[in-house]
C-alpha cells in the first residue's frame, strides 16, 4: 500500500487499518513517500494485529535498481554510477 507524500500521522495509520481490516491479511507492507512520525510508527504495533513493514520509496527504488541491473550485463562501475545519480537526484529538492 502506498502512502501519500505528507508526513504519516496516527490518523492515517487508523485510516489504513479501517480500509484493510476486513481483508484476510497476515502481513502488510507500507511504502512511504515521506517520513513517518514517531508516534505513528509506534501506533502501528497497537493498531494492527499482524506484522506491518514500512519502507521509504527511495529504498524501494534503490533495491529495484540493484535487482534489475544485476540480471543484465552491466558493469559494477556503471551500476554504482547509476545508483549515485539516482540517490543524488532523490535528495535534491
PDB file of N, CA, C and O in Angstrom, chain B, residues numbered from 101:
ATOM      1  N   UNK B 101       0.846  -1.163   0.000  1.00  0.00           N
ATOM      2  CA  UNK B 101       0.000   0.000   0.000  1.00  0.00           C
ATOM      3  C   UNK B 101       0.897   1.233   0.000  1.00  0.00           C
ATOM      4  O   UNK B 101       1.838   1.324   0.788  1.00  0.00           O
ATOM      5  N   UNK B 102       0.603   2.168  -0.876  1.00  0.00           N
ATOM      6  CA  UNK B 102       1.368   3.408  -0.959  1.00  0.00           C
ATOM      7  C   UNK B 102       0.709   4.489  -0.115  1.00  0.00           C
ATOM      8  O   UNK B 102      -0.509   4.658  -0.151  1.00  0.00           O
ATOM      9  N   UNK B 103       1.514   5.215   0.641  1.00  0.00           N
ATOM     10  CA  UNK B 103       1.010   6.311   1.473  1.00  0.00           C
ATOM     11  C   UNK B 103       1.229   7.636   0.756  1.00  0.00           C
ATOM     12  O   UNK B 103       2.156   7.749  -0.045  1.00  0.00           O
ATOM     13  N   UNK B 104       0.403   8.634   1.022  1.00  0.00           N
ATOM     14  CA  UNK B 104       0.545   9.938   0.363  1.00  0.00           C
ATOM     15  C   UNK B 104       1.854  10.627   0.761  1.00  0.00           C
ATOM     16  O   UNK B 104       2.519  10.199   1.704  1.00  0.00           O
ATOM     17  N   UNK B 105       2.227  11.705   0.036  1.00  0.00           N
ATOM     18  CA  UNK B 105       3.504  12.363   0.285  1.00  0.00           C
ATOM     19  C   UNK B 105       3.600  13.155   1.589  1.00  0.00           C
ATOM     20  O   UNK B 105       4.695  13.560   1.978  1.00  0.00           O
ATOM     21  N   UNK B 106       2.484  13.381   2.266  1.00  0.00           N
ATOM     22  CA  UNK B 106       2.529  14.119   3.533  1.00  0.00           C
ATOM     23  C   UNK B 106       3.152  13.232   4.608  1.00  0.00           C
ATOM     24  O   UNK B 106       3.146  12.008   4.473  1.00  0.00           O
ATOM     25  N   UNK B 107       3.697  13.837   5.686  1.00  0.00           N
ATOM     26  CA  UNK B 107       4.194  13.016   6.802  1.00  0.00           C
ATOM     27  C   UNK B 107       3.066  12.130   7.345  1.00  0.00           C
ATOM     28  O   UNK B 107       1.929  12.574   7.501  1.00  0.00           O
ATOM     29  N   UNK B 108       3.406  10.882   7.623  1.00  0.00           N
ATOM     30  CA  UNK B 108       2.407   9.905   8.071  1.00  0.00           C
ATOM     31  C   UNK B 108       2.153  10.102   9.566  1.00  0.00           C
ATOM     32  O   UNK B 108       3.075  10.076  10.382  1.00  0.00           O
ATOM     33  N   UNK B 109       0.874  10.301   9.899  1.00  0.00           N
ATOM     34  CA  UNK B 109       0.465  10.511  11.289  1.00  0.00           C
ATOM     35  C   UNK B 109      -0.462   9.378  11.716  1.00  0.00           C
ATOM     36  O   UNK B 109      -0.862   8.551  10.897  1.00  0.00           O
ATOM     37  N   UNK B 110      -0.800   9.347  13.005  1.00  0.00           N
ATOM     38  CA  UNK B 110      -1.624   8.273  13.560  1.00  0.00           C
ATOM     39  C   UNK B 110      -2.977   8.181  12.844  1.00  0.00           C
ATOM     40  O   UNK B 110      -3.475   7.080  12.611  1.00  0.00           O
ATOM     41  N   UNK B 111      -3.567   9.306  12.500  1.00  0.00           N
ATOM     42  CA  UNK B 111      -4.874   9.297  11.825  1.00  0.00           C
ATOM     43  C   UNK B 111      -4.808   8.512  10.516  1.00  0.00           C
ATOM     44  O   UNK B 111      -5.738   7.776  10.187  1.00  0.00           O
ATOM     45  N   UNK B 112      -3.725   8.664   9.775  1.00  0.00           N
ATOM     46  CA  UNK B 112      -3.581   7.925   8.518  1.00  0.00           C
ATOM     47  C   UNK B 112      -3.385   6.433   8.791  1.00  0.00           C
ATOM     48  O   UNK B 112      -3.909   5.597   8.054  1.00  0.00           O
ATOM     49  N   UNK B 113      -2.641   6.095   9.834  1.00  0.00           N
ATOM     50  CA  UNK B 113      -2.457   4.687  10.194  1.00  0.00           C
ATOM     51  C   UNK B 113      -3.817   4.060  10.510  1.00  0.00           C
ATOM     52  O   UNK B 113      -4.093   2.942  10.076  1.00  0.00           O
ATOM     53  N   UNK B 114      -4.663   4.761  11.255  1.00  0.00           N
ATOM     54  CA  UNK B 114      -6.009   4.257  11.570  1.00  0.00           C
ATOM     55  C   UNK B 114      -6.860   4.132  10.301  1.00  0.00           C
ATOM     56  O   UNK B 114      -7.603   3.165  10.130  1.00  0.00           O
ATOM     57  N   UNK B 115      -6.737   5.120   9.425  1.00  0.00           N
ATOM     58  CA  UNK B 115      -7.488   5.092   8.159  1.00  0.00           C
ATOM     59  C   UNK B 115      -7.079   3.879   7.317  1.00  0.00           C
ATOM     60  O   UNK B 115      -7.926   3.205   6.731  1.00  0.00           O
ATOM     61  N   UNK B 116      -5.788   3.615   7.266  1.00  0.00           N
ATOM     62  CA  UNK B 116      -5.300   2.454   6.514  1.00  0.00           C
ATOM     63  C   UNK B 116      -5.851   1.163   7.131  1.00  0.00           C
ATOM     64  O   UNK B 116      -6.317   0.271   6.423  1.00  0.00           O
ATOM     65  N   UNK B 117      -5.787   1.085   8.454  1.00  0.00           N
ATOM     66  CA  UNK B 117      -6.300  -0.115   9.128  1.00  0.00           C
ATOM     67  C   UNK B 117      -7.789  -0.310   8.827  1.00  0.00           C
ATOM     68  O   UNK B 117      -8.214  -1.422   8.512  1.00  0.00           O
ATOM     69  N   UNK B 118      -8.574   0.750   8.922  1.00  0.00           N
ATOM     70  CA  UNK B 118     -10.006   0.646   8.635  1.00  0.00           C
ATOM     71  C   UNK B 118     -10.263   0.196   7.204  1.00  0.00           C
ATOM     72  O   UNK B 118     -11.267  -0.459   6.925  1.00  0.00           O
ATOM     73  N   UNK B 119      -9.351   0.549   6.294  1.00  0.00           N
ATOM     74  CA  UNK B 119      -9.507   0.142   4.899  1.00  0.00           C
ATOM     75  C   UNK B 119      -9.150  -1.310   4.632  1.00  0.00           C
ATOM     76  O   UNK B 119      -9.605  -1.890   3.647  1.00  0.00           O
ATOM     77  N   UNK B 120      -8.329  -1.908   5.511  1.00  0.00           N
ATOM     78  CA  UNK B 120      -7.885  -3.281   5.245  1.00  0.00           C
ATOM     79  C   UNK B 120      -8.352  -4.292   6.288  1.00  0.00           C
ATOM     80  O   UNK B 120      -8.096  -5.487   6.135  1.00  0.00           O
ATOM     81  N   UNK B 121      -9.026  -3.845   7.337  1.00  0.00           N
ATOM     82  CA  UNK B 121      -9.357  -4.765   8.433  1.00  0.00           C
ATOM     83  C   UNK B 121     -10.298  -5.891   8.021  1.00  0.00           C
ATOM     84  O   UNK B 121     -10.299  -6.944   8.658  1.00  0.00           O
ATOM     85  N   UNK B 122     -11.092  -5.700   6.981  1.00  0.00           N
ATOM     86  CA  UNK B 122     -11.995  -6.750   6.508  1.00  0.00           C
ATOM     87  C   UNK B 122     -11.277  -7.782   5.634  1.00  0.00           C
ATOM     88  O   UNK B 122     -11.811  -8.859   5.368  1.00  0.00           O
ATOM     89  N   UNK B 123     -10.076  -7.446   5.196  1.00  0.00           N
ATOM     90  CA  UNK B 123      -9.291  -8.370   4.366  1.00  0.00           C
ATOM     91  C   UNK B 123      -8.696  -9.449   5.268  1.00  0.00           C
ATOM     92  O   UNK B 123      -8.546  -9.244   6.472  1.00  0.00           O
ATOM     93  N   UNK B 124      -8.369 -10.561   4.701  1.00  0.00           N
ATOM     94  CA  UNK B 124      -7.750 -11.655   5.459  1.00  0.00           C
ATOM     95  C   UNK B 124      -6.235 -11.540   5.320  1.00  0.00           C
ATOM     96  O   UNK B 124      -5.604 -12.369   4.664  1.00  0.00           O
ATOM     97  N   UNK B 125      -5.653 -10.513   5.939  1.00  0.00           N
ATOM     98  CA  UNK B 125      -4.220 -10.258   5.807  1.00  0.00           C
ATOM     99  C   UNK B 125      -3.457 -10.825   6.996  1.00  0.00           C
ATOM    100  O   UNK B 125      -3.945 -10.841   8.126  1.00  0.00           O
ATOM    101  N   UNK B 126      -2.255 -11.285   6.710  1.00  0.00           N
ATOM    102  CA  UNK B 126      -1.369 -11.719   7.790  1.00  0.00           C
ATOM    103  C   UNK B 126      -0.139 -10.821   7.849  1.00  0.00           C
ATOM    104  O   UNK B 126       0.667 -10.912   8.775  1.00  0.00           O
ATOM    105  N   UNK B 127      -0.007  -9.954   6.847  1.00  0.00           N
ATOM    106  CA  UNK B 127       1.137  -9.040   6.780  1.00  0.00           C
ATOM    107  C   UNK B 127       0.796  -7.904   5.826  1.00  0.00           C
ATOM    108  O   UNK B 127      -0.004  -8.061   4.904  1.00  0.00           O
ATOM    109  N   UNK B 128       1.424  -6.750   6.072  1.00  0.00           N
ATOM    110  CA  UNK B 128       1.183  -5.578   5.225  1.00  0.00           C
ATOM    111  C   UNK B 128       2.500  -4.838   5.037  1.00  0.00           C
ATOM    112  O   UNK B 128       3.296  -4.727   5.969  1.00  0.00           O
ATOM    113  N   UNK B 129       2.722  -4.337   3.839  1.00  0.00           N
ATOM    114  CA  UNK B 129       3.888  -3.510   3.560  1.00  0.00           C
ATOM    115  C   UNK B 129       3.389  -2.125   3.186  1.00  0.00           C
ATOM    116  O   UNK B 129       2.598  -1.967   2.257  1.00  0.00           O
ATOM    117  N   UNK B 130       3.858  -1.127   3.916  1.00  0.00           N
ATOM    118  CA  UNK B 130       3.521   0.267   3.622  1.00  0.00           C
ATOM    119  C   UNK B 130       4.714   0.913   2.939  1.00  0.00           C
ATOM    120  O   UNK B 130       5.828   0.877   3.461  1.00  0.00           O
ATOM    121  N   UNK B 131       4.484   1.498   1.783  1.00  0.00           N
ATOM    122  CA  UNK B 131       5.523   2.217   1.055  1.00  0.00           C
ATOM    123  C   UNK B 131       5.293   3.704   1.314  1.00  0.00           C
ATOM    124  O   UNK B 131       4.272   4.261   0.909  1.00  0.00           O
ATOM    125  N   UNK B 132       6.237   4.334   1.985  1.00  0.00           N
ATOM    126  CA  UNK B 132       6.095   5.730   2.409  1.00  0.00           C
ATOM    127  C   UNK B 132       6.825   6.663   1.454  1.00  0.00           C
ATOM    128  O   UNK B 132       7.972   6.416   1.081  1.00  0.00           O
ATOM    129  N   UNK B 133       6.147   7.740   1.063  1.00  0.00           N
ATOM    130  CA  UNK B 133       6.771   8.752   0.215  1.00  0.00           C
ATOM    131  C   UNK B 133       7.484   9.806   1.053  1.00  0.00           C
ATOM    132  O   UNK B 133       8.340  10.533   0.550  1.00  0.00           O
ATOM    133  N   UNK B 134       7.130   9.885   2.328  1.00  0.00           N
ATOM    134  CA  UNK B 134       7.776  10.851   3.214  1.00  0.00           C
ATOM    135  C   UNK B 134       8.007  10.174   4.556  1.00  0.00           C
ATOM    136  O   UNK B 134       7.851   8.959   4.678  1.00  0.00           O
ATOM    137  N   UNK B 135       8.372  10.944   5.544  1.00  0.00           N
ATOM    138  CA  UNK B 135       8.703  10.349   6.836  1.00  0.00           C
ATOM    139  C   UNK B 135       7.442   9.970   7.603  1.00  0.00           C
ATOM    140  O   UNK B 135       6.350  10.478   7.345  1.00  0.00           O
ATOM    141  N   UNK B 136       7.629   9.064   8.549  1.00  0.00           N
ATOM    142  CA  UNK B 136       6.544   8.669   9.434  1.00  0.00           C
ATOM    143  C   UNK B 136       6.851   9.256  10.811  1.00  0.00           C
ATOM    144  O   UNK B 136       7.969   9.138  11.314  1.00  0.00           O
ATOM    145  N   UNK B 137       5.858   9.878  11.401  1.00  0.00           N
ATOM    146  CA  UNK B 137       6.029  10.480  12.716  1.00  0.00           C
ATOM    147  C   UNK B 137       6.272   9.363  13.738  1.00  0.00           C
ATOM    148  O   UNK B 137       5.752   8.257  13.585  1.00  0.00           O
ATOM    149  N   UNK B 138       7.051   9.649  14.765  1.00  0.00           N
ATOM    150  CA  UNK B 138       7.445   8.607  15.724  1.00  0.00           C
ATOM    151  C   UNK B 138       6.232   7.977  16.421  1.00  0.00           C
ATOM    152  O   UNK B 138       6.189   6.761  16.607  1.00  0.00           O
ATOM    153  N   UNK B 139       5.262   8.786  16.800  1.00  0.00           N
ATOM    154  CA  UNK B 139       4.070   8.231  17.463  1.00  0.00           C
ATOM    155  C   UNK B 139       3.246   7.375  16.504  1.00  0.00           C
ATOM    156  O   UNK B 139       2.623   6.398  16.919  1.00  0.00           O
ATOM    157  N   UNK B 140       3.244   7.742  15.225  1.00  0.00           N
ATOM    158  CA  UNK B 140       2.520   6.942  14.234  1.00  0.00           C
ATOM    159  C   UNK B 140       3.203   5.591  14.053  1.00  0.00           C
ATOM    160  O   UNK B 140       2.538   4.563  13.929  1.00  0.00           O
ATOM    161  N   UNK B 141       4.529   5.599  14.039  1.00  0.00           N
ATOM    162  CA  UNK B 141       5.265   4.344  13.903  1.00  0.00           C
ATOM    163  C   UNK B 141       4.989   3.426  15.095  1.00  0.00           C
ATOM    164  O   UNK B 141       4.808   2.220  14.927  1.00  0.00           O
ATOM    165  N   UNK B 142       4.959   3.997  16.286  1.00  0.00           N
ATOM    166  CA  UNK B 142       4.656   3.213  17.484  1.00  0.00           C
ATOM    167  C   UNK B 142       3.221   2.685  17.457  1.00  0.00           C
ATOM    168  O   UNK B 142       2.956   1.577  17.923  1.00  0.00           O
ATOM    169  N   UNK B 143       2.299   3.478  16.912  1.00  0.00           N
ATOM    170  CA  UNK B 143       0.884   3.085  16.908  1.00  0.00           C
ATOM    171  C   UNK B 143       0.609   1.892  16.004  1.00  0.00           C
ATOM    172  O   UNK B 143      -0.385   1.190  16.189  1.00  0.00           O
ATOM    173  N   UNK B 144       1.476   1.658  15.033  1.00  0.00           N
ATOM    174  CA  UNK B 144       1.277   0.524  14.119  1.00  0.00           C
ATOM    175  C   UNK B 144       1.165  -0.772  14.911  1.00  0.00           C
ATOM    176  O   UNK B 144       0.303  -1.604  14.629  1.00  0.00           O
ATOM    177  N   UNK B 145       2.039  -0.944  15.906  1.00  0.00           N
ATOM    178  CA  UNK B 145       2.033  -2.178  16.705  1.00  0.00           C
ATOM    179  C   UNK B 145       0.749  -2.315  17.522  1.00  0.00           C
ATOM    180  O   UNK B 145       0.285  -3.426  17.777  1.00  0.00           O
ATOM    181  N   UNK B 146       0.179  -1.181  17.930  1.00  0.00           N
ATOM    182  CA  UNK B 146      -1.046  -1.216  18.729  1.00  0.00           C
ATOM    183  C   UNK B 146      -2.293  -1.422  17.879  1.00  0.00           C
ATOM    184  O   UNK B 146      -3.243  -2.075  18.312  1.00  0.00           O
ATOM    185  N   UNK B 147      -2.291  -0.873  16.681  1.00  0.00           N
ATOM    186  CA  UNK B 147      -3.495  -0.880  15.839  1.00  0.00           C
ATOM    187  C   UNK B 147      -3.631  -2.166  15.023  1.00  0.00           C
ATOM    188  O   UNK B 147      -4.713  -2.749  14.953  1.00  0.00           O
ATOM    189  N   UNK B 148      -2.545  -2.602  14.416  1.00  0.00           N
ATOM    190  CA  UNK B 148      -2.603  -3.768  13.525  1.00  0.00           C
ATOM    191  C   UNK B 148      -2.350  -5.059  14.306  1.00  0.00           C
ATOM    192  O   UNK B 148      -1.397  -5.132  15.081  1.00  0.00           O
ATOM    193  N   UNK B 149      -3.191  -6.078  14.110  1.00  0.00           N
ATOM    194  CA  UNK B 149      -2.977  -7.349  14.796  1.00  0.00           C
ATOM    195  C   UNK B 149      -1.969  -8.254  14.074  1.00  0.00           C
ATOM    196  O   UNK B 149      -1.722  -9.378  14.509  1.00  0.00           O
ATOM    197  N   UNK B 150      -1.398  -7.769  12.986  1.00  0.00           N
ATOM    198  CA  UNK B 150      -0.427  -8.545  12.212  1.00  0.00           C
ATOM    199  C   UNK B 150       0.800  -7.686  11.919  1.00  0.00           C
ATOM    200  O   UNK B 150       0.821  -6.491  12.212  1.00  0.00           O
ATOM    201  N   UNK B 151       1.807  -8.306  11.344  1.00  0.00           N
ATOM    202  CA  UNK B 151       3.083  -7.651  11.059  1.00  0.00           C
ATOM    203  C   UNK B 151       2.912  -6.611   9.957  1.00  0.00           C
ATOM    204  O   UNK B 151       2.304  -6.878   8.920  1.00  0.00           O
ATOM    205  N   UNK B 152       3.456  -5.423  10.199  1.00  0.00           N
ATOM    206  CA  UNK B 152       3.447  -4.341   9.205  1.00  0.00           C
ATOM    207  C   UNK B 152       4.883  -3.861   9.029  1.00  0.00           C
ATOM    208  O   UNK B 152       5.542  -3.466   9.991  1.00  0.00           O
ATOM    209  N   UNK B 153       5.356  -3.902   7.790  1.00  0.00           N
ATOM    210  CA  UNK B 153       6.684  -3.385   7.462  1.00  0.00           C
ATOM    211  C   UNK B 153       6.521  -2.054   6.762  1.00  0.00           C
ATOM    212  O   UNK B 153       5.596  -1.873   5.970  1.00  0.00           O
ATOM    213  N   UNK B 154       7.413  -1.121   7.049  1.00  0.00           N
ATOM    214  CA  UNK B 154       7.377   0.183   6.386  1.00  0.00           C
ATOM    215  C   UNK B 154       8.693   0.403   5.657  1.00  0.00           C
ATOM    216  O   UNK B 154       9.765   0.098   6.180  1.00  0.00           O
ATOM    217  N   UNK B 155       8.601   0.929   4.458  1.00  0.00           N
ATOM    218  CA  UNK B 155       9.772   1.226   3.648  1.00  0.00           C
ATOM    219  C   UNK B 155       9.607   2.596   3.015  1.00  0.00           C
ATOM    220  O   UNK B 155       8.498   3.012   2.679  1.00  0.00           O
ATOM    221  N   UNK B 156      10.704   3.277   2.860  1.00  0.00           N
ATOM    222  CA  UNK B 156      10.696   4.534   2.120  1.00  0.00           C
ATOM    223  C   UNK B 156      10.743   4.212   0.635  1.00  0.00           C
ATOM    224  O   UNK B 156      11.402   3.257   0.224  1.00  0.00           O
ATOM    225  N   UNK B 157      10.058   4.993  -0.160  1.00  0.00           N
ATOM    226  CA  UNK B 157      10.029   4.794  -1.604  1.00  0.00           C
ATOM    227  C   UNK B 157      11.451   4.850  -2.173  1.00  0.00           C
ATOM    228  O   UNK B 157      11.759   4.147  -3.135  1.00  0.00           O
ATOM    229  N   UNK B 158      12.299   5.666  -1.594  1.00  0.00           N
ATOM    230  CA  UNK B 158      13.698   5.768  -2.052  1.00  0.00           C
ATOM    231  C   UNK B 158      14.401   4.433  -1.915  1.00  0.00           C
ATOM    232  O   UNK B 158      15.104   3.996  -2.827  1.00  0.00           O
ATOM    233  N   UNK B 159      14.213   3.784  -0.775  1.00  0.00           N
ATOM    234  CA  UNK B 159      14.836   2.488  -0.535  1.00  0.00           C
ATOM    235  C   UNK B 159      14.343   1.467  -1.554  1.00  0.00           C
ATOM    236  O   UNK B 159      15.137   0.686  -2.080  1.00  0.00           O
ATOM    237  N   UNK B 160      13.050   1.464  -1.837  1.00  0.00           N
ATOM    238  CA  UNK B 160      12.473   0.520  -2.799  1.00  0.00           C
ATOM    239  C   UNK B 160      13.042   0.746  -4.198  1.00  0.00           C
ATOM    240  O   UNK B 160      13.318  -0.207  -4.927  1.00  0.00           O
ATOM    241  N   UNK B 161      13.212   2.011  -4.563  1.00  0.00           N
ATOM    242  CA  UNK B 161      13.765   2.327  -5.878  1.00  0.00           C
ATOM    243  C   UNK B 161      15.193   1.823  -5.996  1.00  0.00           C
ATOM    244  O   UNK B 161      15.571   1.257  -7.021  1.00  0.00           O
ATOM    245  N   UNK B 162      15.985   2.023  -4.957  1.00  0.00           N
ATOM    246  CA  UNK B 162      17.373   1.561  -4.986  1.00  0.00           C
ATOM    247  C   UNK B 162      17.424   0.038  -5.074  1.00  0.00           C
ATOM    248  O   UNK B 162      18.219  -0.512  -5.836  1.00  0.00           O
ATOM    249  N   UNK B 163      16.586  -0.644  -4.304  1.00  0.00           N
ATOM    250  CA  UNK B 163      16.539  -2.114  -4.379  1.00  0.00           C
ATOM    251  C   UNK B 163      16.126  -2.577  -5.762  1.00  0.00           C
ATOM    252  O   UNK B 163      16.696  -3.525  -6.302  1.00  0.00           O
ATOM    253  N   UNK B 164      15.136  -1.909  -6.335  1.00  0.00           N
ATOM    254  CA  UNK B 164      14.684  -2.269  -7.684  1.00  0.00           C
ATOM    255  C   UNK B 164      15.825  -2.114  -8.682  1.00  0.00           C
ATOM    256  O   UNK B 164      16.040  -2.981  -9.529  1.00  0.00           O
ATOM    257  N   UNK B 165      16.555  -1.006  -8.578  1.00  0.00           N
ATOM    258  CA  UNK B 165      17.687  -0.802  -9.487  1.00  0.00           C
ATOM    259  C   UNK B 165      18.728  -1.900  -9.327  1.00  0.00           C
ATOM    260  O   UNK B 165      19.238  -2.428 -10.315  1.00  0.00           O
ATOM    261  N   UNK B 166      19.039  -2.238  -8.096  1.00  0.00           N
ATOM    262  CA  UNK B 166      20.034  -3.289  -7.856  1.00  0.00           C
ATOM    263  C   UNK B 166      19.605  -4.617  -8.447  1.00  0.00           C
ATOM    264  O   UNK B 166      20.391  -5.281  -9.123  1.00  0.00           O
ATOM    265  N   UNK B 167      18.367  -5.008  -8.200  1.00  0.00           N
ATOM    266  CA  UNK B 167      17.900  -6.299  -8.702  1.00  0.00           C
ATOM    267  C   UNK B 167      17.760  -6.300 -10.217  1.00  0.00           C
ATOM    268  O   UNK B 167      18.081  -7.291 -10.873  1.00  0.00           O
ATOM    269  N   UNK B 168      17.284  -5.199 -10.770  1.00  0.00           N
ATOM    270  CA  UNK B 168      17.090  -5.124 -12.221  1.00  0.00           C
ATOM    271  C   UNK B 168      18.420  -5.188 -12.961  1.00  0.00           C
ATOM    272  O   UNK B 168      18.584  -5.962 -13.904  1.00  0.00           O
ATOM    273  N   UNK B 169      19.355  -4.371 -12.523  1.00  0.00           N
ATOM    274  CA  UNK B 169      20.608  -4.288 -13.263  1.00  0.00           C
ATOM    275  C   UNK B 169      21.567  -5.418 -12.924  1.00  0.00           C
ATOM    276  O   UNK B 169      22.560  -5.611 -13.626  1.00  0.00           O
ATOM    277  N   UNK B 170      21.296  -6.156 -11.879  1.00  0.00           N
ATOM    278  CA  UNK B 170      22.096  -7.338 -11.582  1.00  0.00           C
ATOM    279  C   UNK B 170      21.813  -8.441 -12.591  1.00  0.00           C
ATOM    280  O   UNK B 170      22.681  -9.266 -12.876  1.00  0.00           O
ATOM    281  N   UNK B 171      20.595  -8.454 -13.130  1.00  0.00           N
ATOM    282  CA  UNK B 171      20.208  -9.516 -14.057  1.00  0.00           C
ATOM    283  C   UNK B 171      20.636  -9.250 -15.497  1.00  0.00           C
ATOM    284  O   UNK B 171      20.558 -10.145 -16.339  1.00  0.00           O
ATOM    285  N   UNK B 172      21.082  -8.046 -15.786  1.00  0.00           N
ATOM    286  CA  UNK B 172      21.590  -7.731 -17.130  1.00  0.00           C
ATOM    287  C   UNK B 172      23.088  -7.480 -17.025  1.00  0.00           C
ATOM    288  O   UNK B 172      23.624  -7.276 -15.936  1.00  0.00           O
ATOM    289  N   UNK B 173      23.740  -7.499 -18.153  1.00  0.00           N
ATOM    290  CA  UNK B 173      25.202  -7.343 -18.113  1.00  0.00           C
ATOM    291  C   UNK B 173      25.575  -5.865 -18.014  1.00  0.00           C
ATOM    292  O   UNK B 173      25.767  -5.188 -19.024  1.00  0.00           O
ATOM    293  N   UNK B 174      25.669  -5.395 -16.805  1.00  0.00           N
ATOM    294  CA  UNK B 174      26.081  -4.026 -16.514  1.00  0.00           C
ATOM    295  C   UNK B 174      27.281  -4.128 -15.576  1.00  0.00           C
ATOM    296  O   UNK B 174      27.264  -4.888 -14.608  1.00  0.00           O
ATOM    297  N   UNK B 175      28.298  -3.369 -15.870  1.00  0.00           N
ATOM    298  CA  UNK B 175      29.482  -3.430 -15.016  1.00  0.00           C
ATOM    299  C   UNK B 175      29.178  -2.817 -13.649  1.00  0.00           C
ATOM    300  O   UNK B 175      28.232  -2.044 -13.497  1.00  0.00           O
ATOM    301  N   UNK B 176      29.988  -3.173 -12.668  1.00  0.00           N
ATOM    302  CA  UNK B 176      29.812  -2.626 -11.322  1.00  0.00           C
ATOM    303  C   UNK B 176      29.956  -1.106 -11.336  1.00  0.00           C
ATOM    304  O   UNK B 176      29.244  -0.404 -10.617  1.00  0.00           O
ATOM    305  N   UNK B 177      30.863  -0.612 -12.141  1.00  0.00           N
ATOM    306  CA  UNK B 177      31.077   0.836 -12.219  1.00  0.00           C
ATOM    307  C   UNK B 177      29.841   1.542 -12.758  1.00  0.00           C
ATOM    308  O   UNK B 177      29.449   2.593 -12.252  1.00  0.00           O
ATOM    309  N   UNK B 178      29.228   0.959 -13.790  1.00  0.00           N
ATOM    310  CA  UNK B 178      28.010   1.552 -14.356  1.00  0.00           C
ATOM    311  C   UNK B 178      26.870   1.519 -13.341  1.00  0.00           C
ATOM    312  O   UNK B 178      26.105   2.476 -13.223  1.00  0.00           O
ATOM    313  N   UNK B 179      26.762   0.410 -12.612  1.00  0.00           N
ATOM    314  CA  UNK B 179      25.713   0.285 -11.604  1.00  0.00           C
ATOM    315  C   UNK B 179      25.906   1.309 -10.495  1.00  0.00           C
ATOM    316  O   UNK B 179      24.945   1.965 -10.093  1.00  0.00           O
ATOM    317  N   UNK B 180      27.134   1.461  -9.992  1.00  0.00           N
ATOM    318  CA  UNK B 180      27.396   2.441  -8.932  1.00  0.00           C
ATOM    319  C   UNK B 180      27.133   3.854  -9.417  1.00  0.00           C
ATOM    320  O   UNK B 180      26.595   4.673  -8.671  1.00  0.00           O
ATOM    321  N   UNK B 181      27.503   4.152 -10.650  1.00  0.00           N
ATOM    322  CA  UNK B 181      27.241   5.480 -11.211  1.00  0.00           C
ATOM    323  C   UNK B 181      25.740   5.737 -11.256  1.00  0.00           C
ATOM    324  O   UNK B 181      25.277   6.810 -10.871  1.00  0.00           O
ATOM    325  N   UNK B 182      24.988   4.756 -11.726  1.00  0.00           N
ATOM    326  CA  UNK B 182      23.534   4.894 -11.800  1.00  0.00           C
ATOM    327  C   UNK B 182      22.932   5.095 -10.410  1.00  0.00           C
ATOM    328  O   UNK B 182      22.036   5.920 -10.235  1.00  0.00           O
ATOM    329  N   UNK B 183      23.416   4.350  -9.429  1.00  0.00           N
ATOM    330  CA  UNK B 183      22.913   4.497  -8.068  1.00  0.00           C
ATOM    331  C   UNK B 183      23.232   5.870  -7.493  1.00  0.00           C
ATOM    332  O   UNK B 183      22.378   6.493  -6.862  1.00  0.00           O
ATOM    333  N   UNK B 184      24.446   6.340  -7.704  1.00  0.00           N
ATOM    334  CA  UNK B 184      24.836   7.660  -7.189  1.00  0.00           C
ATOM    335  C   UNK B 184      23.991   8.749  -7.831  1.00  0.00           C
ATOM    336  O   UNK B 184      23.533   9.661  -7.142  1.00  0.00           O
ATOM    337  N   UNK B 185      23.779   8.670  -9.127  1.00  0.00           N
ATOM    338  CA  UNK B 185      22.961   9.667  -9.829  1.00  0.00           C
ATOM    339  C   UNK B 185      21.524   9.611  -9.312  1.00  0.00           C
ATOM    340  O   UNK B 185      20.907  10.655  -9.102  1.00  0.00           O
ATOM    341  N   UNK B 186      20.990   8.423  -9.108  1.00  0.00           N
ATOM    342  CA  UNK B 186      19.618   8.258  -8.620  1.00  0.00           C
ATOM    343  C   UNK B 186      19.470   8.839  -7.217  1.00  0.00           C
ATOM    344  O   UNK B 186      18.534   9.590  -6.944  1.00  0.00           O
ATOM    345  N   UNK B 187      20.394   8.489  -6.336  1.00  0.00           N
ATOM    346  CA  UNK B 187      20.325   8.979  -4.962  1.00  0.00           C
ATOM    347  C   UNK B 187      20.487  10.485  -4.911  1.00  0.00           C
ATOM    348  O   UNK B 187      19.769  11.161  -4.174  1.00  0.00           O
ATOM    349  N   UNK B 188      21.420  11.017  -5.683  1.00  0.00           N
ATOM    350  CA  UNK B 188      21.628  12.463  -5.730  1.00  0.00           C
ATOM    351  C   UNK B 188      20.377  13.173  -6.210  1.00  0.00           C
ATOM    352  O   UNK B 188      19.998  14.208  -5.662  1.00  0.00           O
ATOM    353  N   UNK B 189      19.731  12.622  -7.234  1.00  0.00           N
ATOM    354  CA  UNK B 189      18.508  13.209  -7.768  1.00  0.00           C
ATOM    355  C   UNK B 189      17.396  13.185  -6.731  1.00  0.00           C
ATOM    356  O   UNK B 189      16.642  14.150  -6.610  1.00  0.00           O
ATOM    357  N   UNK B 190      17.285  12.092  -5.981  1.00  0.00           N
ATOM    358  CA  UNK B 190      16.227  11.974  -4.976  1.00  0.00           C
ATOM    359  C   UNK B 190      16.450  12.944  -3.812  1.00  0.00           C
ATOM    360  O   UNK B 190      15.489  13.437  -3.222  1.00  0.00           O
ATOM    361  N   UNK B 191      17.693  13.211  -3.489  1.00  0.00           N
ATOM    362  CA  UNK B 191      17.997  14.077  -2.342  1.00  0.00           C
ATOM    363  C   UNK B 191      17.967  15.562  -2.699  1.00  0.00           C
ATOM    364  O   UNK B 191      17.935  16.411  -1.808  1.00  0.00           O
ATOM    365  N   UNK B 192      17.976  15.879  -3.975  1.00  0.00           N
ATOM    366  CA  UNK B 192      17.941  17.268  -4.405  1.00  0.00           C
ATOM    367  C   UNK B 192      16.501  17.763  -4.346  1.00  0.00           C
ATOM    368  O   UNK B 192      15.610  17.156  -4.940  1.00  0.00           O
ATOM    369  N   UNK B 193      16.266  18.876  -3.622  1.00  0.00           N
ATOM    370  CA  UNK B 193      14.882  19.368  -3.504  1.00  0.00           C
ATOM    371  C   UNK B 193      14.341  19.924  -4.804  1.00  0.00           C
ATOM    372  O   UNK B 193      13.195  20.372  -4.855  1.00  0.00           O
TER     373      UNK B 193
END
